[in-house]
Amino acid sequence: LMNVAFVDQFAALCRADDVSPHAVIQAAATKPFGFSAFMPGAGAGGHCIAVDPEFIAAQGRNIGTPIPLLESALQSNRARPLDLANEVVAKTTPSDIVLVVGLTYKPGVPDLRESAALAAARQVQRARRVLAFDPLVDVPTDLAAVDLATGLHKATVVVTLVAMPEAIRAAIEASGRRLLDATGTLSSAMEI
């Protein structure tokens, strides 16, 4: 969790300095030893990484031995979906139709538990018209579910929140839509 929280904060710093966080991390990964790449995204989700540290932090508080670093990482992770949604809203207009691609808590896993991507999509929906697509799960009923082709046709902006397989990425990049990417997997997209 701490690595995920750090890389999300580092990515915000990079973007504020007009530097690609993915390019920096990929350059650092060329080091031949002692480096594990963590990529920024919508935030940690699932039941383990997003939830279990809460029990450790609570126990620390209960016995009078708080863990400030863990508390900070938890707060950062809780804030990431809203921060990401605010970036999307800032880079779109009220008239935009936003296709959100990817709702699961991590790529390739059909699970929405504690999904930061789902939380971000719901936050974007408060300010923009949102269509949602994920090939692995049924889109929750509070979001307007579409298939990819319909979404790409109707949307003015596509936001990828979870990395997708190559065929889906290719369709998104060929769509001619404005692209915002939280995954670093779309070469023609603006990183968020």
C-alpha positions in Angstrom: 0.0 0.0 0.0 2.8 2.4 0.8 4.5 1.9 -2.5 1.2 2.5 -4.3 0.4 5.6 -2.3 4.0 6.9 -2.9 3.9 6.3 -6.7 0.5 8.1 -7.0 1.9 11.1 -5.1 5.1 11.0 -7.1 3.0 10.9 -10.3 1.1 14.0 -9.2 4.4 15.8 -8.7 5.7 14.7 -12.1 2.5 15.9 -13.8 2.7 19.2 -12.0 6.2 19.6 -13.3 5.1 18.6 -16.9 7.0 15.3 -16.8 5.6 11.9 -17.6 5.6 9.8 -14.4 5.5 6.6 -16.6 8.6 7.7 -18.5 10.5 8.4 -15.2 9.5 5.0 -13.8 10.4 3.2 -17.0 13.8 4.9 -17.0 14.4 4.0 -13.4 13.5 0.4 -14.2 16.5 0.2 -16.5 18.6 -0.1 -13.3 19.9 -3.7 -13.3 19.1 -4.5 -9.7 17.3 -3.3 -6.6 14.3 -1.7 -8.3 10.6 -2.8 -8.4 8.5 -0.7 -10.6 5.1 0.5 -9.3 3.0 2.4 -11.8 0.5 5.1 -10.8 -3.2 4.5 -11.3 -6.6 4.9 -9.7 -5.4 3.7 -6.3 -5.1 0.3 -4.6 -8.3 -1.8 -4.4 -9.4 -5.3 -3.7 -9.8 -6.7 -0.2 -6.2 -7.2 0.8 -4.1 -4.2 0.0 -6.9 -1.6 0.3 -8.4 -3.0 3.5 -6.1 -5.1 5.6 -3.7 -2.2 6.5 -6.7 -0.5 8.1 -6.8 -3.3 10.7 -3.0 -2.8 11.5 -3.4 1.0 11.7 -6.5 0.6 14.0 -4.6 -1.8 16.3 -1.7 0.7 16.5 -4.1 3.4 17.5 -5.9 1.2 20.0 -2.7 0.3 21.8 -1.2 3.8 21.7 1.4 3.0 19.1 0.1 4.7 15.9 1.9 4.1 12.6 2.0 7.5 10.9 3.5 6.3 7.7 0.8 3.7 7.2 -1.9 6.2 8.2 -0.6 8.6 5.6 -0.5 5.8 2.9 -4.1 4.9 3.8 -5.2 8.5 3.6 -3.5 9.0 0.2 -5.1 5.8 -1.1 -8.6 6.9 0.1 -8.1 10.3 -1.6 -6.8 9.1 -4.9 -10.2 8.3 -6.6 -11.5 11.8 -5.9 -8.2 13.4 -6.9 -8.3 11.4 -10.2 -12.0 12.4 -10.8 -11.1 16.0 -10.2 -8.3 15.7 -12.9 -10.8 14.3 -15.3 -13.4 17.0 -14.6 -10.7 19.7 -15.0 -9.6 18.3 -18.4 -13.2 18.0 -19.7 -16.1 20.4 -20.2 -19.7 20.0 -18.9 -20.8 19.2 -22.5 -18.4 16.3 -22.8 -19.6 12.7 -22.7 -17.0 10.7 -20.8 -16.5 7.0 -21.6 -14.8 5.4 -18.5 -13.0 2.2 -19.5 -12.1 -0.1 -16.7 -13.8 -0.4 -13.3 -12.2 -3.4 -11.6 -9.7 -3.0 -8.8 -6.9 -4.3 -11.0 -6.3 -5.4 -14.6 -7.4 -8.8 -15.6 -9.4 -9.5 -12.4 -13.2 -9.6 -12.6 -13.7 -8.1 -9.2 -15.1 -4.7 -8.1 -14.4 -5.0 -4.3 -13.0 -1.7 -3.0 -12.3 -0.6 -6.6 -10.7 2.8 -6.7 -11.5 2.9 -10.5 -15.2 2.4 -9.7 -15.1 5.1 -7.0 -13.4 7.5 -9.4 -16.0 6.8 -12.1 -18.8 7.5 -9.7 -17.1 10.8 -8.7 -16.7 11.9 -12.3 -20.4 11.1 -12.8 -21.3 13.8 -10.3 -20.0 16.5 -12.7 -20.1 14.9 -16.2 -22.2 12.5 -18.2 -20.5 9.2 -17.9 -20.8 6.0 -19.9 -19.0 2.9 -18.5 -17.3 -0.1 -20.1 -15.5 -3.0 -18.6 -15.1 -6.3 -20.4 -14.8 -8.3 -17.2 -17.7 -7.3 -15.0 -21.3 -6.1 -15.2 -21.3 -2.4 -14.8 -23.1 -1.4 -11.6 -26.6 0.0 -12.3 -25.8 3.5 -11.1 -23.5 3.9 -14.1 -24.7 3.9 -17.8 -23.3 0.6 -19.2 -22.3 0.5 -22.8 -20.4 -1.9 -25.1 -17.1 -0.5 -26.3 -18.2 0.3 -29.8 -21.3 2.2 -28.6 -19.2 4.0 -26.0 -16.6 5.1 -28.5 -19.2 6.3 -30.9 -21.1 8.4 -28.2 -18.3 9.7 -26.1 -16.2 12.8 -26.7 -13.6 11.8 -24.2 -12.3 8.4 -23.2 -10.8 7.8 -19.8 -8.9 4.6 -19.1 -8.8 3.8 -15.4 -7.7 0.2 -15.6 -5.2 -1.2 -18.1 -6.9 -3.1 -20.9 -5.9 -5.9 -23.4 -4.2 -4.8 -26.6 -7.3 -5.1 -28.8 -9.3 -2.7 -26.6 -6.4 -0.3 -26.4 -6.0 -0.3 -30.2 -9.8 0.4 -30.6 -9.6 3.3 -28.1 -6.5 4.8 -29.8 -8.1 4.5 -33.2 -11.3 6.2 -32.1 -10.2 9.7 -32.7 -11.5 10.8 -29.3 -9.7 12.8 -26.7 -7.9 10.3 -24.5 -7.1 10.6 -20.8 -5.1 7.7 -19.3 -4.5 6.8 -15.7 -2.7 3.6 -16.7 0.2 4.7 -18.9 -0.8 2.2 -21.5 -2.1 4.5 -24.3 0.6 6.1 -26.3 -1.6 8.9 -27.7 -3.3 9.9 -24.4 -2.8 12.6 -21.9 -1.7 11.0 -18.6 -3.8 11.7 -15.6 
